Amino acid sequence: MYAVTDPTTGEVAATYPTATDAEIEAAVAAAHAATSWGRTSSVAERSALLRRLGDLHTEHQAELAASIVREMGKPLAEAEGEIGFCADIYHYYADHAEGFLADEPLDVISGPGSAVVRRGPVGVLLGIMPWNFPAYQVARFAAPNLALGNTIALKHAPQCPATAALLEKLFAEAGFPAGAYVNVYATNEQIAEVIADPRVQGVSLTGSERAGAAVAEVAGRHLKRVVLELGGSDPFVVLSTDDLDAVVEAAVAARLDNTGQACNAAKRFVVVEDLYDAFVEKFTARLLAGETGAPLSSVAAAENLARQVDEAVAQGATLHSKAERHGAYFPAGVLTGLTTEHTAARQELFGPVAMVFPATDEDDALRIANDTPYGLGSYLFTTDPAQAERVADRIEAGMVFVNGVGAEGAELPFGGIKRSGFGRELGRAGIEEFVNKKLIRTVA
């Protein structure tokens, strides 16, 4: 089940044994035993470990990046950038955890005395992570929760076992005690049992709608906290510009990030009619010229994208592309002639294919942008500050980026609404999801 498969050739380079039930039990037991460390260590002590972990990511950047490229085909420069972002995340929580977790005095009006909210850990957490950002997804879940004192059992994607092992090694090298971070090569059936285990207090999943629904169902039956970061079909709305070339460059970057395999990548480009023709011409030329040449994560991923594109064309859309798919490689493309009635308009296209929609005006652009089951991120380009504020407020998404792309940061909350999931990671919000906000009321 856990194997390193080169997406460029389809050859299996290495396999890793799936955990036995006894190994899963040992992992959960170790994580549970380590909760005593989480409850008794200081925030400063845990922050020091996170700082060392961030430093280790920098020291091992080349090794980690090479592993990511080998397992899921990410362009090397992007893999190196991913590791750099991980280091930033670990350092961010090392710098800010004490402030985030400081006691919060309350104004008492119900009687004499004082009251304070003290933030503490809840215990063992299960993380279920995807293949598209093998190190970053772990960082944004693990960093705030280890700062808080929670402990983690981490199930990585089956196609990223080598990166999973490298990460576990770095946590140990940073000085985290045994059980604070445990990697498990578990099956889906075993994961359901882990969620049900009374020692486990919550689960965070980044993945597909289907996986999120399955995890939420099990967690709900057992009254476990859940954070879900699922799919997205983020709109990229262009209402006005005094530099169309710059907007096109931003649009290409937003679509080709991670070869188009990012939940929060721009996927639906909504452009007002007076800019539409020029945008499509420039965008198509630039996107096709700028494709990374990297494969998708697997042949299966390319085949699924091909089915979606073929269906859109069969329903009347036009595909603009210069090459043919072969193996896991999928050429960049632009779909035009779409309306919100097309099946593809309500799907997530996970690869370097963009959908472009004309809009008559601001209201029509908002109609198209919001006509989706997803609500993760969004992008808005306009030269009118009042319009930017007005439209950003009306876009139905967890995140809106105005006049820029690639503007995520360790300090900024990440998450969505609708079928894109719920809960937030990163920033202060990321440390508030799995926390015991204990009230301490002193009367006299």
N, C-alpha and C positions, 0 to 999 in steps of 0.2 A: 504493500500500500504506500509506504514512504520510499520514494525513489528520486534520485537526481536524473532527470531526463533532459538532455541537450535539445532545446526547442529547434535549433537550426538543423539538426540531423535526425532527431527522434530516437537517438541511441541512449540507452540507459547506462549512465556512467557509474552509479553506485546505488545500492539499496540499503535500507535501514530496517531492522526488525520492528514490527508493530509490538507495542507493549502487551504483556500478559496482564490478566486481571490482577495478579499478585503485585506486579510492578505498578499498576495504577493505584492500588490500595497503598503501597509504600509511598508513592509520591504525595498522595493526599495526606497521609499520616505525617510525612515530613513537613509539609506546608502547615499543617495544623500545629505541630510541635513548635514550629518557628514563630507562631503568633505570640508566644511569650516574649520573644525578642522585640516584636513590634509594639507590644504594650509597655515594655520596660525601658527600651532604648530612648534616647532623647531625639528630638527633631534635628538637632545639630549633628548628632552622630550619624543619623540616617542621611542627612544632607551631604556629609563628607563622603559617604559611600557612593552617592549619586555623582558627586563631582569626579571621583576617581573613575567611575563607570564611563562618564562622558569622555574623560581623557583617554581611556582605553579604546573607545570607539575611534578616536582620532589616530591613536597609535596603530590600530589594526584596520585602518580604512581600506588599504589596498586588498587585504585578505577578505574582508567582508564584501567589498564591492565585487571582487572576482567571483565569489560564491553566488552572489545575487545574479550576476550576468549568466553564469553557468546554469543556474536553475530555472530562471524565467525569462532570460533574453533581454533584460533591460540594457540600453546603451550604457557603456562604461562610465562616461562622464556623469550621467544621471544617477547611476548607482553610487558613485563617489559623493555626489551632492546629497543623496539620501543619508549616507552615513554622517556627513557633516551636520545635517539637520538634526539627526539623533543626538549628536554631541551637544548641540544647542539646547535641546529639550531637557536632557539630563542636567546640564548646567543651570538652566532656567529654574528648575524646581529646587536644585541645590541652593540657589541664591534666594528664592522667595518662599520656600516652605515654612520657615519660621513665622514670617509675617502672615501667611495664609492661615496657619493653624494656631495663631495666638488666641488666647481667651478673649471672648467677646462679651464685655459687660452689658447688661440690660438695664434700662431705666425701669425701676419697680414703682408701680402706682397702685398696686393692690394691697399694700400693707407695709410694715416695717421690714428692714433688712436689705439684702442685696441678692443679685442673681447674675449668673454668668453662663454662657454657652461654651463648653469645652469640646473641641473636635478631636476625635480619636478613631482608631481603626475599628473595623467590624470583623476582621478575621481573614479567612482564606477566600481568595477570588479565583475564578476560572477565566482565562483569556482564550478566545478562539480567533485566530488571526488568519488573514488571507495571504495569497502569494504575490500580490502586485507591488507591495512595499514591505518586503519581509523584515526589515529592521525598524523602519519608521513606525509601522503600526504597533510593534511591540513597545517602542519607546514611549509613545503617547499614552499607552495604557499603563505600562509598568512604572514610569517615573513618578507620577503623582501618587500612585497607590503605595509604592515603597516608601516615599517620603512620609506618607501618613502612618505607615506601620502595618498596612495589610501585607499578606503574603500571597504568592501567585503560583498557580499551576497553569502552564502555558501549552496549549495545543496549537502547533503551527500547521500550515497547509501541507498536505502530503507531498507536494512537489518541492518543498523547501526544507528538507530534513537537515542538510548540511549547515545551512545558515542558522537553523534552530539550535544545532549543537554548538556552533561557534558562539552564539549569543549566551547560552547557558554557561559556557566556559568563562566568558567575560564577567558575568555577574559574580561567579565564584572568585575570580581573580581580583575583582574590585573589593572583596571582603565581606560580601553579604553572607550571612550564616547559612548552613545547610538547611534547605527547605524554604528559604525566603523566596527563591525563584527556582521552580522545577519545570523542566521541559518534559512533556509526555507525548509519545508517539501513539496516540490513542485512536480507536475507531469511533465512529459516530455513536454506536451502541454504548460503548464505554463512557463516552462523554455525557450521554443522557444519565447514566448512573452517577457520574461525578456531580452533575447539577443537582440531582436528587439527594446527594449525601448531606446529612445535617451539619457536617463540619464546614461545608462550603456556603458562603454567605451571599455570593453574587456572581454574575457572569457578564462579561463584555464580549460582544462579537462584532467583528467587521467582516462583511461578506454579502452574500446574495439575499434577496427577499425571502427565498425559500428557506435558506438556512436560518435567517432571523426569525421567521415564523415558527420553525420547528423548535428552536432554542427557547423562544418566548413562551411557547406552549408548555414545555416541560418546566421552565422556571416558574411560570404562573401557578402550576399545580402544586409546587413546593414552596411558594411564597418567597422567591428569591429576587433580589434586585437585579435589574437588567439594564445594560446600555447597548443599543444597537446602532451601528453605522452601516447602512445598507447601500443600495444602488442610487444612482442619480442620472438625470438627463438634463444637466444644467443649461439654462438659456444664456445666450450671449446677445444682449439687446443693444442694437446700434440705432440711436435716435438722431444724433447730430455729431459732426466732427469738423474740425478745421485741418485735419491731417489724416486722410483716409489711409494712406500707406502705413502710418503708425498703428492705426486700429487693426488693419489687416495683419501686421506682424504680431500684434497681441493675440488676435484670433487664432493664428496658426500655432503660436506657442501654447495657447489654451487647449487646442485640440490634440496636438502631438505629444504632450507630456506623457512620458512612460508609454510611448507608442500608442497613445489613445486609451490606455488601460488604467484610468484613474476614475474613481467614483465621482470626484468633483471636477473632472475635466469639462470644458464647454463642449456640448454635443449638438445643441439646437441653436442656430444662428438666426436671430430675428432682426430684420433690417427694414427700416422705413423705405417706402417705395422710391423716393427721390435719390436714395443712395444704393438701392438694391442692385441694379445692373452693374454699376461700377464695382461694388463690393464683390459680387460673385465672380466677375472677371479677374480681379486682382487676387482675391482669396484663392480661387481655384488654381491659378498659375503658381502662386506662392506655396500653397499646401502641397501640390504635387511635386514641386521642386525641393521642398524642404523635408520630405519624409526621411525618417531616420535610417531606413534600411535594415532595422532590427526586426526579428521575428516577433509574432505574438507569443504568448506564454506557452502555447501548445498547438498542435494540429487541431485538436478538438475546439479550441477557442476560435481559430480561423474558420473552421467549418461552420460554427454557430453564427459568426458574423456574416459569412457568405449567405447563409439561409435568410437572414434578416434583410440583407441588401437585395437579394434576388426577389424577395417578396415585395419590397418597396418598388422595384422596377416593374414587376408584374402588375402592380396597382397603379402604374402610370408615372412614377417618378423617373427622372433621368440621372444616370450615374456618369459622372465625369472622372475618368481615371486613365492612366497611361500604361498600366501593366496588368498582368494576370496573377492571380493567387497561385502559390505553389508551396505545399507543405504548410508550415506555420507562418510563412511570410504572407502578409496581406498588404497590398499596395494602398497608398493614400487615395481617398476619393471624396467627391462632393456630390450629394444628392440634392437635386432641385426639382421643382414641379410638385412639391409636397403641400399638403394641407394638414390640419390637425386631425382629419378623418383617417389619414393613412395609419396603418398598424405601426409602422416604424416610429411615427411621431410620439407614440406612447410607450416606446421601448427604450432600453438603454443599449446603445451601440458601443460595445467595448472594443474599440480599435480605431484606427486612423481614418474613419469615415465621418464626415460632417453632414448635417442636414441644414439647409438654408430655407428660410420662410420669409416672404415679403409681408410687410405690415403697412396698412394705410396711414396710421398715425399712432400716437402714444397709447391710446386706449386699446387699439387693435393689437399693438405689440404686447401689451400686458395680457390681453386675452390669450394670445398664443403662448406667451411665456408661462402662464399659470395653468394652461390646459395640459396637465401632466399628472400622473399619479405620484411623481417624485417631488421632493422639495429639499434637496441638499444645499447646493450653492447656486450662485448666479453671478452674471457679469453685466454691467451697465455702462455704456459709453454715451456721453452727452456733453455738450459745451455749456449747458444751462444749469447752474448750481441749484436753482429752485426746482427745475425738472428732476435733477438727480435725487434731491431729497424726497420729492413727491413720489417718484416711481420706485425708488428703493423701499419706501414704506409700503408700497402696494404689491411688490413681488412676494410671492408665497414661497419662501425658502428660509433655511436656517442661516444662510450667509449671503451677503450681497457685496461684491467688490466693484467699486465705482472707478471707472477710467484706469483700470490696471488689472494685470493678471500676475500670478505667482507671488501674491502678497500675503501668503499665509505666514504665521510666525508662532513660535512656542508660546507667546503670551496671548494669542488670540483663540477664543473658543471655536471648536470645530464640531459641527453636527447639523442634523436636518430635521425636517418635519414630514408629515404624510408617510408615504411608503419608503422614505429614505431613513426611517428609524427615529429614535429618540434618545435623549441624553446628550451630554457634551464631553469632549475631550480637549485637553490643552487649556492654557490660561488658568485663571483662578477657578473657573467652572469645572475644569477637569479633576480638581482635587475634592470637589463637593459631591461627587456621585456616589461613592462608596465610603461614607463617613458616618460615624455616630456623633450627632450633634447633641451632646449630653447637657441637659439643664442642671445646674447646681444652684439651688435656692437656699440661701441662709437667712433665717428669720431673726435670729439673735446670736 
